[in-house]
């Protein structure tokens, strides 16, 4: 049975975890969002989010982006390789509605799956 939760062990929590991903990442991006990834030694993938106040001033806008990003990860986590992922929001992400954001994330996840299969 596939578990679709998003427990604490599936999150990047400390700055050290984030720095590890930022050192030598695999990138998949669009003008509004970038997903960085780096292989981990665990048996599952993990997710970290960075949504800067610079791009989205209001907290409820940043929370919407994070909520949709977590949901997208949660639904595809069984298919994702054992990598640490960091989602970086860029300028213009606030212009995407929920459906467009979910579709964009889905496309980027699929690109990372293909990159992992090549390497």
PDB file as gemmi writes it, atoms N, CA and C in Angstrom:
CRYST1    1.000    1.000    1.000  90.00  90.00  90.00 P 1                      
ATOM      1  N   UNK A   1       0.825  -1.177   0.000  1.00  0.00           N  
ATOM      2  CA  UNK A   1       0.000   0.000   0.000  1.00  0.00           C  
ATOM      3  C   UNK A   1       0.878   1.254   0.000  1.00  0.00           C  
ATOM      4  N   UNK A   2       0.554   2.216  -0.827  1.00  0.00           N  
ATOM      5  CA  UNK A   2       1.318   3.439  -0.939  1.00  0.00           C  
ATOM      6  C   UNK A   2       0.796   4.456   0.068  1.00  0.00           C  
ATOM      7  N   UNK A   3       1.705   4.997   0.868  1.00  0.00           N  
ATOM      8  CA  UNK A   3       1.326   6.021   1.840  1.00  0.00           C  
ATOM      9  C   UNK A   3       1.467   7.391   1.184  1.00  0.00           C  
ATOM     10  N   UNK A   4       0.462   8.218   1.351  1.00  0.00           N  
ATOM     11  CA  UNK A   4       0.481   9.539   0.743  1.00  0.00           C  
ATOM     12  C   UNK A   4       0.500  10.654   1.780  1.00  0.00           C  
ATOM     13  N   UNK A   5       1.106  10.407   2.913  1.00  0.00           N  
ATOM     14  CA  UNK A   5       1.185  11.430   3.940  1.00  0.00           C  
ATOM     15  C   UNK A   5       2.318  12.401   3.670  1.00  0.00           C  
ATOM     16  N   UNK A   6       2.436  13.396   4.524  1.00  0.00           N  
ATOM     17  CA  UNK A   6       3.541  14.341   4.440  1.00  0.00           C  
ATOM     18  C   UNK A   6       4.070  14.568   5.849  1.00  0.00           C  
ATOM     19  N   UNK A   7       4.704  13.530   6.373  1.00  0.00           N  
ATOM     20  CA  UNK A   7       5.184  13.565   7.754  1.00  0.00           C  
ATOM     21  C   UNK A   7       6.466  14.396   7.864  1.00  0.00           C  
ATOM     22  N   UNK A   8       6.908  14.584   9.073  1.00  0.00           N  
ATOM     23  CA  UNK A   8       8.092  15.400   9.356  1.00  0.00           C  
ATOM     24  C   UNK A   8       9.340  14.857   8.666  1.00  0.00           C  
ATOM     25  N   UNK A   9       9.452  13.547   8.546  1.00  0.00           N  
ATOM     26  CA  UNK A   9      10.646  12.960   7.922  1.00  0.00           C  
ATOM     27  C   UNK A   9      10.723  13.227   6.416  1.00  0.00           C  
ATOM     28  N   UNK A  10       9.656  13.699   5.814  1.00  0.00           N  
ATOM     29  CA  UNK A  10       9.647  14.010   4.380  1.00  0.00           C  
ATOM     30  C   UNK A  10       9.945  15.482   4.098  1.00  0.00           C  
ATOM     31  N   UNK A  11      10.373  16.216   5.116  1.00  0.00           N  
ATOM     32  CA  UNK A  11      10.632  17.644   4.970  1.00  0.00           C  
ATOM     33  C   UNK A  11      12.107  17.949   5.178  1.00  0.00           C  
ATOM     34  N   UNK A  12      12.595  18.958   4.479  1.00  0.00           N  
ATOM     35  CA  UNK A  12      13.911  19.515   4.772  1.00  0.00           C  
ATOM     36  C   UNK A  12      13.699  20.554   5.863  1.00  0.00           C  
ATOM     37  N   UNK A  13      14.331  20.361   7.006  1.00  0.00           N  
ATOM     38  CA  UNK A  13      14.024  21.191   8.160  1.00  0.00           C  
ATOM     39  C   UNK A  13      15.147  22.147   8.557  1.00  0.00           C  
ATOM     40  N   UNK A  14      16.386  21.754   8.370  1.00  0.00           N  
ATOM     41  CA  UNK A  14      17.491  22.569   8.861  1.00  0.00           C  
ATOM     42  C   UNK A  14      18.219  23.271   7.717  1.00  0.00           C  
ATOM     43  N   UNK A  15      18.897  24.368   8.021  1.00  0.00           N  
ATOM     44  CA  UNK A  15      19.685  25.049   6.983  1.00  0.00           C  
ATOM     45  C   UNK A  15      20.740  24.148   6.344  1.00  0.00           C  
ATOM     46  N   UNK A  16      21.257  23.195   7.094  1.00  0.00           N  
ATOM     47  CA  UNK A  16      22.256  22.266   6.544  1.00  0.00           C  
ATOM     48  C   UNK A  16      21.651  21.437   5.414  1.00  0.00           C  
ATOM     49  N   UNK A  17      20.407  20.995   5.575  1.00  0.00           N  
ATOM     50  CA  UNK A  17      19.737  20.224   4.523  1.00  0.00           C  
ATOM     51  C   UNK A  17      19.571  21.082   3.271  1.00  0.00           C  
ATOM     52  N   UNK A  18      19.169  22.334   3.449  1.00  0.00           N  
ATOM     53  CA  UNK A  18      18.988  23.221   2.304  1.00  0.00           C  
ATOM     54  C   UNK A  18      20.322  23.504   1.612  1.00  0.00           C  
ATOM     55  N   UNK A  19      21.369  23.761   2.395  1.00  0.00           N  
ATOM     56  CA  UNK A  19      22.691  24.035   1.818  1.00  0.00           C  
ATOM     57  C   UNK A  19      23.185  22.861   0.995  1.00  0.00           C  
ATOM     58  N   UNK A  20      22.926  21.657   1.457  1.00  0.00           N  
ATOM     59  CA  UNK A  20      23.323  20.454   0.725  1.00  0.00           C  
ATOM     60  C   UNK A  20      22.717  20.461  -0.677  1.00  0.00           C  
ATOM     61  N   UNK A  21      21.456  20.808  -0.793  1.00  0.00           N  
ATOM     62  CA  UNK A  21      20.783  20.827  -2.100  1.00  0.00           C  
ATOM     63  C   UNK A  21      21.314  21.967  -2.952  1.00  0.00           C  
ATOM     64  N   UNK A  22      21.564  23.128  -2.362  1.00  0.00           N  
ATOM     65  CA  UNK A  22      22.016  24.286  -3.124  1.00  0.00           C  
ATOM     66  C   UNK A  22      23.450  24.154  -3.622  1.00  0.00           C  
ATOM     67  N   UNK A  23      24.252  23.250  -3.064  1.00  0.00           N  
ATOM     68  CA  UNK A  23      25.658  23.119  -3.455  1.00  0.00           C  
ATOM     69  C   UNK A  23      25.831  22.637  -4.891  1.00  0.00           C  
ATOM     70  N   UNK A  24      25.139  21.586  -5.275  1.00  0.00           N  
ATOM     71  CA  UNK A  24      25.333  21.015  -6.614  1.00  0.00           C  
ATOM     72  C   UNK A  24      24.012  20.419  -7.098  1.00  0.00           C  
ATOM     73  N   UNK A  25      23.034  21.258  -7.429  1.00  0.00           N  
ATOM     74  CA  UNK A  25      21.695  20.734  -7.716  1.00  0.00           C  
ATOM     75  C   UNK A  25      21.473  20.368  -9.185  1.00  0.00           C  
ATOM     76  N   UNK A  26      20.505  19.491  -9.396  1.00  0.00           N  
ATOM     77  CA  UNK A  26      19.891  19.308 -10.704  1.00  0.00           C  
ATOM     78  C   UNK A  26      18.719  20.281 -10.753  1.00  0.00           C  
ATOM     79  N   UNK A  27      18.564  20.994 -11.861  1.00  0.00           N  
ATOM     80  CA  UNK A  27      17.529  22.033 -11.933  1.00  0.00           C  
ATOM     81  C   UNK A  27      16.475  21.699 -12.982  1.00  0.00           C  
ATOM     82  N   UNK A  28      15.258  22.048 -12.654  1.00  0.00           N  
ATOM     83  CA  UNK A  28      14.148  22.058 -13.613  1.00  0.00           C  
ATOM     84  C   UNK A  28      13.384  23.332 -13.293  1.00  0.00           C  
ATOM     85  N   UNK A  29      13.163  24.183 -14.316  1.00  0.00           N  
ATOM     86  CA  UNK A  29      12.546  25.461 -13.984  1.00  0.00           C  
ATOM     87  C   UNK A  29      11.652  25.993 -15.090  1.00  0.00           C  
ATOM     88  N   UNK A  30      10.802  26.915 -14.675  1.00  0.00           N  
ATOM     89  CA  UNK A  30       9.982  27.730 -15.561  1.00  0.00           C  
ATOM     90  C   UNK A  30      10.250  29.168 -15.115  1.00  0.00           C  
ATOM     91  N   UNK A  31       9.702  30.164 -15.814  1.00  0.00           N  
ATOM     92  CA  UNK A  31       9.938  31.541 -15.370  1.00  0.00           C  
ATOM     93  C   UNK A  31       9.416  31.847 -13.966  1.00  0.00           C  
ATOM     94  N   UNK A  32       8.432  31.093 -13.475  1.00  0.00           N  
ATOM     95  CA  UNK A  32       7.826  31.388 -12.177  1.00  0.00           C  
ATOM     96  C   UNK A  32       8.347  30.534 -11.028  1.00  0.00           C  
ATOM     97  N   UNK A  33       8.911  29.367 -11.344  1.00  0.00           N  
ATOM     98  CA  UNK A  33       9.267  28.434 -10.271  1.00  0.00           C  
ATOM     99  C   UNK A  33      10.445  27.556 -10.700  1.00  0.00           C  
ATOM    100  N   UNK A  34      11.269  27.189  -9.736  1.00  0.00           N  
ATOM    101  CA  UNK A  34      12.405  26.300  -9.977  1.00  0.00           C  
ATOM    102  C   UNK A  34      12.369  25.189  -8.935  1.00  0.00           C  
ATOM    103  N   UNK A  35      12.658  23.981  -9.383  1.00  0.00           N  
ATOM    104  CA  UNK A  35      12.810  22.863  -8.445  1.00  0.00           C  
ATOM    105  C   UNK A  35      14.253  22.381  -8.547  1.00  0.00           C  
ATOM    106  N   UNK A  36      14.968  22.484  -7.435  1.00  0.00           N  
ATOM    107  CA  UNK A  36      16.341  22.006  -7.336  1.00  0.00           C  
ATOM    108  C   UNK A  36      16.311  20.643  -6.659  1.00  0.00           C  
ATOM    109  N   UNK A  37      17.216  19.766  -7.076  1.00  0.00           N  
ATOM    110  CA  UNK A  37      17.230  18.420  -6.500  1.00  0.00           C  
ATOM    111  C   UNK A  37      18.655  17.924  -6.344  1.00  0.00           C  
ATOM    112  N   UNK A  38      18.856  17.104  -5.335  1.00  0.00           N  
ATOM    113  CA  UNK A  38      20.133  16.447  -5.130  1.00  0.00           C  
ATOM    114  C   UNK A  38      19.886  15.110  -4.451  1.00  0.00           C  
ATOM    115  N   UNK A  39      20.602  14.102  -4.902  1.00  0.00           N  
ATOM    116  CA  UNK A  39      20.399  12.738  -4.388  1.00  0.00           C  
ATOM    117  C   UNK A  39      20.700  12.681  -2.896  1.00  0.00           C  
ATOM    118  N   UNK A  40      19.858  11.954  -2.175  1.00  0.00           N  
ATOM    119  CA  UNK A  40      20.106  11.737  -0.742  1.00  0.00           C  
ATOM    120  C   UNK A  40      20.346  10.252  -0.498  1.00  0.00           C  
ATOM    121  N   UNK A  41      20.762   9.912   0.691  1.00  0.00           N  
ATOM    122  CA  UNK A  41      21.060   8.516   1.038  1.00  0.00           C  
ATOM    123  C   UNK A  41      19.919   7.858   1.799  1.00  0.00           C  
ATOM    124  N   UNK A  42      18.750   8.436   1.721  1.00  0.00           N  
ATOM    125  CA  UNK A  42      17.586   7.898   2.418  1.00  0.00           C  
ATOM    126  C   UNK A  42      16.773   7.031   1.468  1.00  0.00           C  
ATOM    127  N   UNK A  43      15.723   6.431   1.993  1.00  0.00           N  
ATOM    128  CA  UNK A  43      14.866   5.587   1.167  1.00  0.00           C  
ATOM    129  C   UNK A  43      13.606   6.312   0.723  1.00  0.00           C  
ATOM    130  N   UNK A  44      13.614   7.635   0.841  1.00  0.00           N  
ATOM    131  CA  UNK A  44      12.461   8.432   0.422  1.00  0.00           C  
ATOM    132  C   UNK A  44      12.943   9.812   0.009  1.00  0.00           C  
ATOM    133  N   UNK A  45      12.124  10.520  -0.701  1.00  0.00           N  
ATOM    134  CA  UNK A  45      12.452  11.886  -1.092  1.00  0.00           C  
ATOM    135  C   UNK A  45      11.972  12.852  -0.018  1.00  0.00           C  
ATOM    136  N   UNK A  46      12.581  14.049   0.000  1.00  0.00           N  
ATOM    137  CA  UNK A  46      12.208  15.074   0.973  1.00  0.00           C  
ATOM    138  C   UNK A  46      11.988  16.397   0.234  1.00  0.00           C  
ATOM    139  N   UNK A  47      11.221  17.276   0.849  1.00  0.00           N  
ATOM    140  CA  UNK A  47      10.858  18.545   0.220  1.00  0.00           C  
ATOM    141  C   UNK A  47      11.158  19.726   1.132  1.00  0.00           C  
ATOM    142  N   UNK A  48      11.708  20.781   0.519  1.00  0.00           N  
ATOM    143  CA  UNK A  48      11.891  22.063   1.189  1.00  0.00           C  
ATOM    144  C   UNK A  48      11.307  23.146   0.308  1.00  0.00           C  
ATOM    145  N   UNK A  49      10.818  24.204   0.922  1.00  0.00           N  
ATOM    146  CA  UNK A  49      10.163  25.288   0.180  1.00  0.00           C  
ATOM    147  C   UNK A  49      10.793  26.624   0.527  1.00  0.00           C  
ATOM    148  N   UNK A  50      10.999  27.454  -0.493  1.00  0.00           N  
ATOM    149  CA  UNK A  50      11.429  28.833  -0.271  1.00  0.00           C  
ATOM    150  C   UNK A  50      10.526  29.733  -1.096  1.00  0.00           C  
ATOM    151  N   UNK A  51       9.726  30.509  -0.403  1.00  0.00           N  
ATOM    152  CA  UNK A  51       8.837  31.476  -1.049  1.00  0.00           C  
ATOM    153  C   UNK A  51       9.145  32.822  -0.410  1.00  0.00           C  
ATOM    154  N   UNK A  52       9.860  33.664  -1.143  1.00  0.00           N  
ATOM    155  CA  UNK A  52      10.351  34.923  -0.583  1.00  0.00           C  
ATOM    156  C   UNK A  52       9.256  35.972  -0.467  1.00  0.00           C  
ATOM    157  N   UNK A  53       9.367  36.749   0.577  1.00  0.00           N  
ATOM    158  CA  UNK A  53       8.456  37.868   0.798  1.00  0.00           C  
ATOM    159  C   UNK A  53       8.625  38.912  -0.312  1.00  0.00           C  
ATOM    160  N   UNK A  54       9.786  38.912  -0.923  1.00  0.00           N  
ATOM    161  CA  UNK A  54      10.085  39.843  -2.005  1.00  0.00           C  
ATOM    162  C   UNK A  54       9.133  39.655  -3.189  1.00  0.00           C  
ATOM    163  N   UNK A  55       8.737  38.410  -3.445  1.00  0.00           N  
ATOM    164  CA  UNK A  55       7.876  38.111  -4.596  1.00  0.00           C  
ATOM    165  C   UNK A  55       6.396  38.108  -4.246  1.00  0.00           C  
ATOM    166  N   UNK A  56       6.066  37.735  -3.034  1.00  0.00           N  
ATOM    167  CA  UNK A  56       4.674  37.712  -2.578  1.00  0.00           C  
ATOM    168  C   UNK A  56       4.604  38.391  -1.214  1.00  0.00           C  
ATOM    169  N   UNK A  57       4.045  39.563  -1.170  1.00  0.00           N  
ATOM    170  CA  UNK A  57       4.048  40.360   0.058  1.00  0.00           C  
ATOM    171  C   UNK A  57       3.145  39.792   1.149  1.00  0.00           C  
ATOM    172  N   UNK A  58       1.988  39.298   0.757  1.00  0.00           N  
ATOM    173  CA  UNK A  58       1.014  38.859   1.760  1.00  0.00           C  
ATOM    174  C   UNK A  58       1.234  37.391   2.141  1.00  0.00           C  
ATOM    175  N   UNK A  59       1.128  37.133   3.436  1.00  0.00           N  
ATOM    176  CA  UNK A  59       1.383  35.794   3.961  1.00  0.00           C  
ATOM    177  C   UNK A  59       0.425  34.766   3.377  1.00  0.00           C  
ATOM    178  N   UNK A  60      -0.834  35.129   3.169  1.00  0.00           N  
ATOM    179  CA  UNK A  60      -1.777  34.125   2.647  1.00  0.00           C  
ATOM    180  C   UNK A  60      -1.448  33.758   1.205  1.00  0.00           C  
ATOM    181  N   UNK A  61      -0.803  34.644   0.452  1.00  0.00           N  
ATOM    182  CA  UNK A  61      -0.355  34.291  -0.903  1.00  0.00           C  
ATOM    183  C   UNK A  61       0.816  33.320  -0.843  1.00  0.00           C  
ATOM    184  N   UNK A  62       1.761  33.580   0.050  1.00  0.00           N  
ATOM    185  CA  UNK A  62       2.893  32.655   0.207  1.00  0.00           C  
ATOM    186  C   UNK A  62       2.412  31.293   0.699  1.00  0.00           C  
ATOM    187  N   UNK A  63       1.463  31.290   1.624  1.00  0.00           N  
ATOM    188  CA  UNK A  63       0.931  30.032   2.155  1.00  0.00           C  
ATOM    189  C   UNK A  63       0.212  29.232   1.079  1.00  0.00           C  
ATOM    190  N   UNK A  64      -0.483  29.911   0.168  1.00  0.00           N  
ATOM    191  CA  UNK A  64      -1.170  29.216  -0.939  1.00  0.00           C  
ATOM    192  C   UNK A  64      -0.155  28.483  -1.820  1.00  0.00           C  
ATOM    193  N   UNK A  65       0.945  29.149  -2.140  1.00  0.00           N  
ATOM    194  CA  UNK A  65       1.990  28.531  -2.963  1.00  0.00           C  
ATOM    195  C   UNK A  65       2.570  27.320  -2.240  1.00  0.00           C  
ATOM    196  N   UNK A  66       2.851  27.458  -0.957  1.00  0.00           N  
ATOM    197  CA  UNK A  66       3.416  26.347  -0.187  1.00  0.00           C  
ATOM    198  C   UNK A  66       2.442  25.187  -0.067  1.00  0.00           C  
ATOM    199  N   UNK A  67       1.186  25.490   0.165  1.00  0.00           N  
ATOM    200  CA  UNK A  67       0.167  24.440   0.317  1.00  0.00           C  
ATOM    201  C   UNK A  67       0.023  23.635  -0.973  1.00  0.00           C  
ATOM    202  N   UNK A  68      -0.035  24.311  -2.113  1.00  0.00           N  
ATOM    203  CA  UNK A  68      -0.177  23.609  -3.393  1.00  0.00           C  
ATOM    204  C   UNK A  68       1.088  22.823  -3.716  1.00  0.00           C  
ATOM    205  N   UNK A  69       2.245  23.389  -3.398  1.00  0.00           N  
ATOM    206  CA  UNK A  69       3.510  22.683  -3.643  1.00  0.00           C  
ATOM    207  C   UNK A  69       3.607  21.405  -2.820  1.00  0.00           C  
ATOM    208  N   UNK A  70       3.230  21.490  -1.553  1.00  0.00           N  
ATOM    209  CA  UNK A  70       3.251  20.287  -0.700  1.00  0.00           C  
ATOM    210  C   UNK A  70       2.282  19.224  -1.206  1.00  0.00           C  
ATOM    211  N   UNK A  71       1.107  19.652  -1.639  1.00  0.00           N  
ATOM    212  CA  UNK A  71       0.109  18.707  -2.140  1.00  0.00           C  
ATOM    213  C   UNK A  71       0.598  18.024  -3.418  1.00  0.00           C  
ATOM    214  N   UNK A  72       1.213  18.777  -4.292  1.00  0.00           N  
ATOM    215  CA  UNK A  72       1.763  18.221  -5.523  1.00  0.00           C  
ATOM    216  C   UNK A  72       2.834  17.176  -5.209  1.00  0.00           C  
ATOM    217  N   UNK A  73       3.738  17.509  -4.279  1.00  0.00           N  
ATOM    218  CA  UNK A  73       4.773  16.567  -3.851  1.00  0.00           C  
ATOM    219  C   UNK A  73       4.157  15.322  -3.225  1.00  0.00           C  
ATOM    220  N   UNK A  74       3.190  15.525  -2.355  1.00  0.00           N  
ATOM    221  CA  UNK A  74       2.565  14.420  -1.629  1.00  0.00           C  
ATOM    222  C   UNK A  74       1.941  13.408  -2.581  1.00  0.00           C  
ATOM    223  N   UNK A  75       1.280  13.903  -3.626  1.00  0.00           N  
ATOM    224  CA  UNK A  75       0.602  12.998  -4.553  1.00  0.00           C  
ATOM    225  C   UNK A  75       1.572  12.224  -5.439  1.00  0.00           C  
ATOM    226  N   UNK A  76       2.753  12.787  -5.698  1.00  0.00           N  
ATOM    227  CA  UNK A  76       3.719  12.132  -6.585  1.00  0.00           C  
ATOM    228  C   UNK A  76       4.895  11.497  -5.848  1.00  0.00           C  
ATOM    229  N   UNK A  77       4.911  11.533  -4.528  1.00  0.00           N  
ATOM    230  CA  UNK A  77       6.092  11.080  -3.795  1.00  0.00           C  
ATOM    231  C   UNK A  77       6.454   9.621  -4.047  1.00  0.00           C  
ATOM    232  N   UNK A  78       5.499   8.784  -4.358  1.00  0.00           N  
ATOM    233  CA  UNK A  78       5.802   7.370  -4.627  1.00  0.00           C  
ATOM    234  C   UNK A  78       6.571   7.204  -5.938  1.00  0.00           C  
ATOM    235  N   UNK A  79       6.380   8.123  -6.877  1.00  0.00           N  
ATOM    236  CA  UNK A  79       7.055   8.044  -8.174  1.00  0.00           C  
ATOM    237  C   UNK A  79       8.398   8.762  -8.188  1.00  0.00           C  
ATOM    238  N   UNK A  80       8.614   9.654  -7.237  1.00  0.00           N  
ATOM    239  CA  UNK A  80       9.829  10.465  -7.234  1.00  0.00           C  
ATOM    240  C   UNK A  80      11.032   9.652  -6.780  1.00  0.00           C  
ATOM    241  N   UNK A  81      12.217   9.986  -7.316  1.00  0.00           N  
ATOM    242  CA  UNK A  81      13.434   9.303  -6.881  1.00  0.00           C  
ATOM    243  C   UNK A  81      13.831   9.753  -5.480  1.00  0.00           C  
ATOM    244  N   UNK A  82      14.809   9.088  -4.895  1.00  0.00           N  
ATOM    245  CA  UNK A  82      15.269   9.418  -3.538  1.00  0.00           C  
ATOM    246  C   UNK A  82      16.186  10.636  -3.580  1.00  0.00           C  
ATOM    247  N   UNK A  83      15.568  11.783  -3.709  1.00  0.00           N  
ATOM    248  CA  UNK A  83      16.284  13.050  -3.797  1.00  0.00           C  
ATOM    249  C   UNK A  83      15.734  13.996  -2.743  1.00  0.00           C  
ATOM    250  N   UNK A  84      16.536  15.002  -2.432  1.00  0.00           N  
ATOM    251  CA  UNK A  84      16.059  16.139  -1.654  1.00  0.00           C  
ATOM    252  C   UNK A  84      15.676  17.216  -2.662  1.00  0.00           C  
ATOM    253  N   UNK A  85      14.472  17.737  -2.566  1.00  0.00           N  
ATOM    254  CA  UNK A  85      13.979  18.749  -3.489  1.00  0.00           C  
ATOM    255  C   UNK A  85      13.763  20.061  -2.757  1.00  0.00           C  
ATOM    256  N   UNK A  86      14.117  21.162  -3.418  1.00  0.00           N  
ATOM    257  CA  UNK A  86      13.815  22.490  -2.901  1.00  0.00           C  
ATOM    258  C   UNK A  86      13.066  23.240  -3.993  1.00  0.00           C  
ATOM    259  N   UNK A  87      11.878  23.710  -3.656  1.00  0.00           N  
ATOM    260  CA  UNK A  87      11.080  24.506  -4.586  1.00  0.00           C  
ATOM    261  C   UNK A  87      11.358  25.971  -4.291  1.00  0.00           C  
ATOM    262  N   UNK A  88      11.797  26.695  -5.322  1.00  0.00           N  
ATOM    263  CA  UNK A  88      12.118  28.115  -5.193  1.00  0.00           C  
ATOM    264  C   UNK A  88      11.107  28.896  -6.020  1.00  0.00           C  
ATOM    265  N   UNK A  89      10.338  29.747  -5.352  1.00  0.00           N  
ATOM    266  CA  UNK A  89       9.361  30.593  -6.042  1.00  0.00           C  
ATOM    267  C   UNK A  89      10.085  31.818  -6.593  1.00  0.00           C  
ATOM    268  N   UNK A  90       9.717  32.206  -7.821  1.00  0.00           N  
ATOM    269  CA  UNK A  90      10.339  33.359  -8.456  1.00  0.00           C  
ATOM    270  C   UNK A  90       9.282  34.416  -8.767  1.00  0.00           C  
ATOM    271  N   UNK A  91       9.746  35.516  -9.307  1.00  0.00           N  
ATOM    272  CA  UNK A  91       8.850  36.628  -9.625  1.00  0.00           C  
ATOM    273  C   UNK A  91       7.767  36.164 -10.596  1.00  0.00           C  
ATOM    274  N   UNK A  92       6.558  36.567 -10.363  1.00  0.00           N  
ATOM    275  CA  UNK A  92       5.447  36.210 -11.234  1.00  0.00           C  
ATOM    276  C   UNK A  92       4.660  35.003 -10.771  1.00  0.00           C  
ATOM    277  N   UNK A  93       5.103  34.342  -9.723  1.00  0.00           N  
ATOM    278  CA  UNK A  93       4.382  33.150  -9.268  1.00  0.00           C  
ATOM    279  C   UNK A  93       2.996  33.507  -8.737  1.00  0.00           C  
ATOM    280  N   UNK A  94       2.836  34.702  -8.240  1.00  0.00           N  
ATOM    281  CA  UNK A  94       1.537  35.137  -7.722  1.00  0.00           C  
ATOM    282  C   UNK A  94       0.486  35.291  -8.806  1.00  0.00           C  
ATOM    283  N   UNK A  95       0.916  35.382 -10.063  1.00  0.00           N  
ATOM    284  CA  UNK A  95      -0.023  35.531 -11.184  1.00  0.00           C  
ATOM    285  C   UNK A  95      -0.654  34.209 -11.602  1.00  0.00           C  
ATOM    286  N   UNK A  96      -0.085  33.091 -11.147  1.00  0.00           N  
ATOM    287  CA  UNK A  96      -0.623  31.777 -11.508  1.00  0.00           C  
ATOM    288  C   UNK A  96      -1.791  31.437 -10.598  1.00  0.00           C  
ATOM    289  N   UNK A  97      -2.863  30.923 -11.182  1.00  0.00           N  
ATOM    290  CA  UNK A  97      -3.948  30.432 -10.328  1.00  0.00           C  
ATOM    291  C   UNK A  97      -3.594  29.017  -9.864  1.00  0.00           C  
ATOM    292  N   UNK A  98      -4.422  28.445  -9.025  1.00  0.00           N  
ATOM    293  CA  UNK A  98      -4.109  27.141  -8.426  1.00  0.00           C  
ATOM    294  C   UNK A  98      -3.920  26.046  -9.474  1.00  0.00           C  
ATOM    295  N   UNK A  99      -4.779  25.999 -10.466  1.00  0.00           N  
ATOM    296  CA  UNK A  99      -4.698  24.954 -11.495  1.00  0.00           C  
ATOM    297  C   UNK A  99      -3.417  25.098 -12.317  1.00  0.00           C  
ATOM    298  N   UNK A 100      -3.073  26.320 -12.686  1.00  0.00           N  
ATOM    299  CA  UNK A 100      -1.850  26.540 -13.466  1.00  0.00           C  
ATOM    300  C   UNK A 100      -0.617  26.168 -12.654  1.00  0.00           C  
ATOM    301  N   UNK A 101      -0.607  26.534 -11.381  1.00  0.00           N  
ATOM    302  CA  UNK A 101       0.524  26.215 -10.519  1.00  0.00           C  
ATOM    303  C   UNK A 101       0.678  24.705 -10.370  1.00  0.00           C  
ATOM    304  N   UNK A 102      -0.423  24.019 -10.144  1.00  0.00           N  
ATOM    305  CA  UNK A 102      -0.387  22.560  -9.989  1.00  0.00           C  
ATOM    306  C   UNK A 102       0.121  21.900 -11.278  1.00  0.00           C  
ATOM    307  N   UNK A 103      -0.331  22.399 -12.418  1.00  0.00           N  
ATOM    308  CA  UNK A 103       0.090  21.859 -13.714  1.00  0.00           C  
ATOM    309  C   UNK A 103       1.581  22.111 -13.954  1.00  0.00           C  
ATOM    310  N   UNK A 104       2.054  23.297 -13.604  1.00  0.00           N  
ATOM    311  CA  UNK A 104       3.467  23.628 -13.758  1.00  0.00           C  
ATOM    312  C   UNK A 104       4.333  22.732 -12.875  1.00  0.00           C  
ATOM    313  N   UNK A 105       3.925  22.560 -11.629  1.00  0.00           N  
ATOM    314  CA  UNK A 105       4.672  21.692 -10.722  1.00  0.00           C  
ATOM    315  C   UNK A 105       4.692  20.257 -11.227  1.00  0.00           C  
ATOM    316  N   UNK A 106       3.570  19.780 -11.734  1.00  0.00           N  
ATOM    317  CA  UNK A 106       3.494  18.418 -12.261  1.00  0.00           C  
ATOM    318  C   UNK A 106       4.490  18.229 -13.407  1.00  0.00           C  
ATOM    319  N   UNK A 107       4.581  19.213 -14.278  1.00  0.00           N  
ATOM    320  CA  UNK A 107       5.520  19.159 -15.399  1.00  0.00           C  
ATOM    321  C   UNK A 107       6.966  19.112 -14.899  1.00  0.00           C  
ATOM    322  N   UNK A 108       7.277  19.917 -13.886  1.00  0.00           N  
ATOM    323  CA  UNK A 108       8.637  19.943 -13.345  1.00  0.00           C  
ATOM    324  C   UNK A 108       8.980  18.649 -12.608  1.00  0.00           C  
ATOM    325  N   UNK A 109       8.023  18.080 -11.884  1.00  0.00           N  
ATOM    326  CA  UNK A 109       8.267  16.788 -11.219  1.00  0.00           C  
ATOM    327  C   UNK A 109       8.578  15.715 -12.254  1.00  0.00           C  
ATOM    328  N   UNK A 110       7.809  15.682 -13.330  1.00  0.00           N  
ATOM    329  CA  UNK A 110       8.032  14.681 -14.385  1.00  0.00           C  
ATOM    330  C   UNK A 110       9.420  14.854 -15.017  1.00  0.00           C  
ATOM    331  N   UNK A 111       9.848  16.099 -15.162  1.00  0.00           N  
ATOM    332  CA  UNK A 111      11.182  16.364 -15.703  1.00  0.00           C  
ATOM    333  C   UNK A 111      12.254  15.817 -14.760  1.00  0.00           C  
ATOM    334  N   UNK A 112      12.070  15.976 -13.456  1.00  0.00           N  
ATOM    335  CA  UNK A 112      13.034  15.437 -12.492  1.00  0.00           C  
ATOM    336  C   UNK A 112      13.032  13.912 -12.498  1.00  0.00           C  
ATOM    337  N   UNK A 113      11.891  13.316 -12.680  1.00  0.00           N  
ATOM    338  CA  UNK A 113      11.831  11.854 -12.769  1.00  0.00           C  
ATOM    339  C   UNK A 113      12.658  11.379 -13.970  1.00  0.00           C  
ATOM    340  N   UNK A 114      12.506  12.056 -15.107  1.00  0.00           N  
ATOM    341  CA  UNK A 114      13.290  11.702 -16.294  1.00  0.00           C  
ATOM    342  C   UNK A 114      14.790  11.926 -16.074  1.00  0.00           C  
ATOM    343  N   UNK A 115      15.167  13.037 -15.447  1.00  0.00           N  
ATOM    344  CA  UNK A 115      16.581  13.302 -15.168  1.00  0.00           C  
ATOM    345  C   UNK A 115      17.183  12.238 -14.268  1.00  0.00           C  
ATOM    346  N   UNK A 116      16.434  11.799 -13.283  1.00  0.00           N  
ATOM    347  CA  UNK A 116      16.927  10.771 -12.359  1.00  0.00           C  
ATOM    348  C   UNK A 116      17.098   9.422 -13.070  1.00  0.00           C  
ATOM    349  N   UNK A 117      16.217   9.130 -13.999  1.00  0.00           N  
ATOM    350  CA  UNK A 117      16.327   7.858 -14.724  1.00  0.00           C  
ATOM    351  C   UNK A 117      17.525   7.850 -15.656  1.00  0.00           C  
ATOM    352  N   UNK A 118      17.902   9.021 -16.185  1.00  0.00           N  
ATOM    353  CA  UNK A 118      19.083   9.106 -17.052  1.00  0.00           C  
ATOM    354  C   UNK A 118      20.369   8.884 -16.276  1.00  0.00           C  
ATOM    355  N   UNK A 119      20.426   9.400 -15.045  1.00  0.00           N  
ATOM    356  CA  UNK A 119      21.684   9.303 -14.287  1.00  0.00           C  
ATOM    357  C   UNK A 119      21.772   8.083 -13.428  1.00  0.00           C  
TER     358      UNK A 119                                                      
END                                                                             
